[in-house]
Amino acid sequence: MKKIFLLAVLASGLAFGQSKKVVASDVHWWGYKVAKSEASSHDGTVKVKSGDMVMKGNNLVGGSFVLDMTSINATDLSGEYQQKLNGHLKNGDFFEVEKFPTATFVITSVKKNSDKIYNSLVTGNLTVKGKTSPITFPAKIAYSKGVVSLVSEKFSFDRQKFDVAYKSTMQDVFVKDDIEMLVKVTAK
C-alpha cells in the first residue's frame, strides 16, 4: 500500500511539473503623464517578494509571483523629489500599500509565440489592490541545467482596472491609464 501511494505521489509530480523557486528578479515600471513635457514620465522598480515557476519537462506551464508593493521606488528622481513621489505612490493616492502590501501574478497559460526573440506568450491573473484582471505579455523563456529564466518584452496594463487612480479626479486626468512593465525572473 505504501509503495502504491509513493508511486502515485511521484507520478503526480511528473504529471503536474516541478516547481522552481525564484532566486533573482528585476521588475521595472513606467508611468506617464498625458502632457508632453520634460517631466512627462516616471520610472522605477518593485521587488519580487517570492515566487515559483512550474516546469513540465523543458516547458514553463505555470507559476506565481508576489510583488512587495512597499518596495515600489522611483528611480528617475533623487532626494526630496524621489521621497515625495515614493510616498505618493505608496499612499491612498495610488497603491495604498498599508492596506495592500502585495500584488500577485498567477500564470494561467504559456503558449508559443512566432516572435524569434520573445518565444512565448504568458497569460495570467494580476491582482492589485484586491482586484484581479487577466493580462498577456510576450516573453523570452529559457530553461537549462535546472534554471529557468523569463524576460518579458515591455508590456502595459490599464491601472484603472485595479483602482490605481489618483483620488482627485481632476488630477487623475493628467496621468495616463497604462502602466508599462518589464519583468526579468530567474528560478531554480
N, C-alpha and C positions, 0 to 999 in steps of 0.2 A: 504494500500500500504506500509506504514512504517513497519507494522508487518511482511509482506512478505519479505521485504528487510532485516529486523533484523534476521528473521529465516534463510534466505539464508546465511547471514554472519556467524551465529552460526554454521550452517551445514557445511559450507566450512572450518571452523576452526577445526571441528571434523574430517572431511574427510582428511585434509592435516596434521593434527597434531598440537601439541603445542610446541612452541619454548621455550627452556630453555637457559638462559644466562650463559656463562662461568663465574664461580666465583673463580676457582683455577686451576692452571696448572703447570706442570713441564715437560719441553721438554729438553731432554738430547741428545747430538750428539757425534759421534766418527768419526774421520778421521784418515786414516792410510797411512804411507809411505810404499813403496814397500820393502825397505831394512828392514831386521830383526835386529834391534839393540835396545838398551835400550831406545832410543828416537824414536821408530818407530810408535808412535801414539800420538794423542792429543784428549782431550775430553772437553766438556763444555756444556753450556746451551744457550738457546734463549727463550725470553719471548713471551707469547701469549698476543697480544695487545687487541684483542676482539674475540668474537666467540659465537656461539649458537649451540645447539643440538636440533633437531626436533624429538619429540616423537609422535608416534601414538599408543595410549594405553600404553602398557609397553615396546614397541619396538622402538629402535632408527631407524629412517628412513631417516635422513638427517642432515645437519648442515654445518657450515663453520667456519674456524678459520683464523685469521690474525696474522702472526708472525711478531714481531718487530725485523727486521734484524739488526737494530742499536744496539740492546741489546746483540748481539752474544758475548759470553765471554768464553775464555778458562779457565777451572777450574783446569787443571792438572799442571799449572805453576803459578808462582807468581812474583811480582816485575817487573823488566825491561823486562824479557823474556815474561811474560804474556802480557804486554803492546805492545811489538813488534808483537807477534802473533795476538792479537786482531786487531791491526792496519792493519796487513797483510790480515786478513780475511775480514775486512771491506772495504779495498780499491779496486782498479781496478784489483788486482791480483786474487781475488775470487768473493766476493758478491756485490761489487760496491754499498754500502748502501746509498751513497749520491744520486745516480740515482734511486736505487731500495730499498727504506727503509722498504718495507714489502714484505712478501711472503704469499701466501694463500693456503689453502687446503679446497676443497669443496667436501663433501661426496656425492657420486652418488648412492651407494648401500651398504646395510648391509645384509649379509647372515649368516645363522647359520653355525658354524664350528663344526666338530666332536671332536675337542680337548676339554678335560674336564675343563681345566683352561681358555684357550683363546677361548671362546664360539662363537665368531663371526669373520667373515672376512669383513673388512671395505675397500671399494674401493672408490677412489675419484681422483680428479684432483688437482695435486700440481702445483702451479705456482711460479717460482723463476726467477728473472731477466727477467720478461716478457715472459718467455717460460713455456708452460703447458704440462704436461705429466701425464698419469694415474699411480697410484700406488695402491697396495693392501697390507694390513698387518693384521695379526691376532690380536685380541683384546679381553679383558675381559670387557664386558659391563654389568653394574648392574643398576637397577632402583628401588628406594624405597622412599616413602614419598615425592615425588616431586623432588628428587635429582637423577641425572643420572651421572654415572662415566664411563669413558673409560680409560682403561690401556692397552697399546699396548705391544705386545712382541717386543723385539728388532728386527728391520727390516732395510733393506737397500734400497737405490736407487742410480742410476747412476748420478753423478753430471754433467757429460758431456752433458746429455740431456738438462740441464739448462744453459749451457755455463758457469758453475762454473769451470773455468780452470785457472791454473797459466798462466799468459800471456807469460811467457817464455816457449816455447815448450820443451826446454831442461830440465827445472826444473819440468815441469808437468809430465814427465815420472816417476818421483820418488814418486808421490802421487797416491795412489790407486783411481780408479774411484768411488768406492762405499763409500757412507757416510751412517753410521748407526745412527738410532734414536730410542729413547724410549719415548713415549708420555703418559702423565697422565693428564686427563682433568676432571673437575667436573663442572656440571652446575645445576642451579635450577631456 
